[in-house]
């Protein structure tokens, strides 16, 4: 029998990601449509994104923050093409995007002095090999491998070269020590659930000094240029963008940043995302067929949570057959409209990728991985990822409580369910319905509307959903 109940949010995509709790098109009512982005109010909107970003991420006042074209990819390429070549480069890579930057540096820029420090999916390279008398390029979090650097301790404070960090799936969910970073990039579409095509570029004073003292021996297209006459184009970092941004997307970015401040800022965003990882970790510990792609708990990502198959019947299959099995599992989730885009990245080992950013609530994660906290005392047995797994293997059956760990729900979780109802949208209960964040970040660090009640928690959509397909 197919369960009638489904998760309220089946959006697992790693980008564009799910919107904040309570988001609706009403959040875009203030968008400056039909006006030039170079008008006074247009520049004010863009500057607001920059100012709110600095406030949420606690970026030092002497670091520049700019809005640039082409999402995180554009921001990374802009940094590489402008900054590299003054000295040797160490490229640190352990997943798809880091390896793409290696390709760009070696085959497109064709720099002569490049060292590559790599590790396979699921592992982290030996970071002690990075030589910071050289420039070092790395991703903070492996978006496609689920492995992140544990901290910034491996980056010396007195480095000679620049540390250039692709932080697209880390910013707003992980603690990035800005004193150890000279260049950081990300996009609106990742952790904060914004829209695509806009990137963010952060430059330390050391990076600015490099830009103004080093002239690359290659032509730079207009869309990449950060200097003019040997001086930084300061306008880029106060809202005078290189090309035309979408003012609708700008308004959406402002909404996401205000929401971030309203729930407690970076500390709470990190807490929510880490809670997601903890819940999945408890579920994986009880699973007979799923494990983390990354073996080391200290370096597992709390945003791009990547799972691999451990079932001997699946791991014994040829690589192509394993990939087909993973696609079948993801297709079952989508068919039931229970979990969208939960498959692993196309170049990664077969499995699932669960996007654990702070926009989802803890109770949704509990539905996703019911064994992590035990079943709700108020509800029937809910479907779990295990059910769809069995369906993908052609063995659908209902095993009841066998998929729950023998632990009770914590008292605070019971109270949350009792007071607020498992299926109600938190926006209706916590006052997050319409324009709750107007004024946040404009001299006020609190939400305009009420935000009392238990924290909604990070909870991304529900892998529990996987179960729905099997129970039919």
C-alpha positions, 0 to 999 in steps of 0.5 A, spaced: 500 500 500 502 506 498 502 511 503 498 517 502 503 522 506 508 525 503 514 530 505 512 537 504 518 539 501 521 534 496 526 539 493 533 536 493 536 540 488 544 542 489 542 548 485 538 552 484 536 550 491 529 550 495 527 557 497 527 559 505 521 557 509 515 561 507 518 564 501 513 566 495 513 571 489 510 576 494 517 576 497 519 580 490 514 585 490 520 590 492 524 588 485 526 594 481 523 592 475 523 596 468 529 601 471 536 601 470 541 597 474 545 603 474 540 608 476 541 611 483 535 606 486 538 600 482 545 601 485 542 601 492 539 595 491 546 592 489 549 595 494 544 592 499 546 585 497 553 587 498 552 590 505 548 584 507 553 579 505 558 582 509 553 582 515 551 575 515 558 572 513 562 577 518 567 579 512 572 584 514 571 591 512 577 592 508 575 586 504 572 587 497 565 584 495 563 584 488 557 581 484 560 578 478 557 575 472 556 567 470 555 564 477 560 561 481 564 559 475 564 566 472 567 568 479 572 563 479 574 564 472 575 571 473 580 570 479 584 565 475 585 569 469 586 575 473 591 573 478 595 567 476 601 567 473 605 571 478 608 565 481 607 558 481 601 555 483 598 549 487 592 546 485 588 542 490 582 538 487 578 532 490 572 532 486 569 534 479 569 542 480 576 542 483 578 538 477 575 543 472 579 548 475 586 544 474 584 543 467 583 551 466 589 552 469 593 547 465 590 547 458 587 554 458 591 558 461 597 554 460 601 556 466 608 552 466 609 552 474 603 548 476 603 542 481 596 538 482 595 535 489 589 530 488 585 525 491 579 520 489 572 522 490 570 521 498 577 523 500 581 529 502 588 530 499 594 531 504 593 538 505 600 539 508 603 538 501 600 545 499 606 550 498 603 557 500 610 560 498 606 559 491 598 561 490 594 555 492 587 554 489 582 549 492 575 548 494 572 549 501 567 543 500 567 538 495 560 539 492 560 533 488 564 528 493 561 530 500 568 532 503 570 538 505 576 541 509 576 541 516 578 548 518 583 553 515 589 551 520 593 548 514 593 555 511 599 559 514 597 566 516 604 569 513 603 566 507 607 569 501 602 566 495 594 567 495 589 562 497 584 562 492 577 558 495 571 556 491 566 556 497 560 555 493 557 550 497 560 552 503 559 559 504 553 561 509 553 553 512 560 553 514 565 557 518 570 560 513 576 564 517 577 570 512 584 571 515 586 565 511 582 567 505 585 572 499 579 570 494 573 567 495 567 565 490 560 563 490 553 563 487 546 565 490 543 559 487 547 554 492 546 555 500 541 561 500 537 558 495 537 564 490 537 564 483 542 562 478 547 566 473 550 571 479 556 570 482 560 573 488 567 575 488 571 577 495 578 580 495 582 581 501 587 587 501 593 582 498 589 580 492 587 587 491 595 588 491 596 583 486 591 585 481 594 592 481 601 590 481 601 584 476 599 584 469 597 577 466 601 576 459 594 574 456 588 578 453 582 579 458 575 579 455 571 585 458 567 580 462 573 578 466 576 585 467 577 587 474 582 593 473 583 599 469 590 603 468 593 598 473 588 600 478 582 596 481 575 598 478 572 600 485 565 600 482 564 593 481 565 592 489 559 598 491 554 595 486 556 598 479 556 591 476 560 589 469 554 587 466 546 587 467 544 583 473 537 581 473 533 586 478 528 580 480 534 575 482 537 581 486 531 582 490 530 575 491 538 575 494 536 580 498 530 576 501 535 570 502 540 575 506 535 578 510 532 571 512 539 569 514 539 575 519 532 574 522 534 567 524 540 568 527 545 569 522 551 565 520 551 561 527 544 559 526 545 557 519 551 553 520 547 549 526 542 548 522 546 545 516 550 541 521 544 538 524 542 535 517 548 532 517 547 529 524 540 526 522 543 523 516 549 520 520 545 517 525 540 514 519 546 511 515 549 508 522 543 503 522 543 502 514 544 496 511 545 498 504 548 506 504 554 509 507 557 516 506 562 517 500 567 520 505 569 515 510 572 521 515 567 524 519 571 530 520 571 532 513 564 530 511 560 535 508 554 538 511 551 541 505 553 536 499 551 530 503 553 524 498 551 517 499 554 510 496 551 503 496 554 498 500 550 493 499 554 487 496 549 485 491 549 492 488 557 493 489 558 487 485 555 490 479 559 493 473 560 500 474 555 501 468 550 497 472 551 501 478 550 507 475 543 505 472 541 502 479 542 509 482 538 512 476 533 508 477 532 509 485 532 517 483 527 516 478 523 512 483 523 518 488 521 523 482 516 519 479 512 519 486 514 527 487 517 525 493 524 527 492 527 531 486 534 531 484 537 526 489 541 523 484 549 523 485 553 528 480 554 525 473 561 524 474 561 522 481 560 515 484 553 512 483 549 514 489 545 519 492 546 526 494 542 530 499 542 537 499 543 539 507 543 547 507 540 551 512 533 552 508 530 546 510 527 544 517 529 538 522 523 535 522 523 534 514 530 531 515 527 526 520 522 524 515 527 523 510 531 519 515 526 516 520 531 511 523 535 517 526 530 519 532 525 514 532 518 514 529 513 520 531 509 517 537 503 521 533 503 518 527 503 511 522 510 509 520 512 513 515 516 511 508 523 511 508 529 511 503 530 504 504 523 503 501 525 506 494 531 502 495 528 495 495 523 497 490 529 499 485 532 492 487 525 489 485 523 487 492 518 492 494 515 490 501 513 493 508 517 492 513 514 497 518 518 499 524 524 495 522 527 501 519 527 505 525 533 505 530 530 503 537 531 510 540 525 515 542 524 522 540 527 527 544 522 531 548 523 537 545 522 534 538 515 531 541 513 538 543 515 541 537 510 536 533 505 537 538 505 544 538 506 545 531 503 539 527 508 535 523 505 537 516 503 545 517 508 550 513 512 553 519 511 560 515 504 559 518 506 558 525 512 562 525 510 569 522 514 568 516 509 568 511 509 575 507 515 580 507 517 578 514 524 581 513 523 588 511 528 592 514 533 587 516 540 589 514 538 596 514 540 598 521 536 592 524 538 586 525 532 583 527 526 580 523 520 585 522 515 580 523 514 575 529 519 569 529 518 566 536 517 558 537 522 553 536 527 553 530 525 550 524 531 547 523 535 546 517 531 540 514 532 539 506 527 535 503 525 528 504 529 522 502 524 518 506 520 519 500 524 514 497 520 509 500 514 512 497 515 508 490 516 502 494 510 501 497 505 501 491 
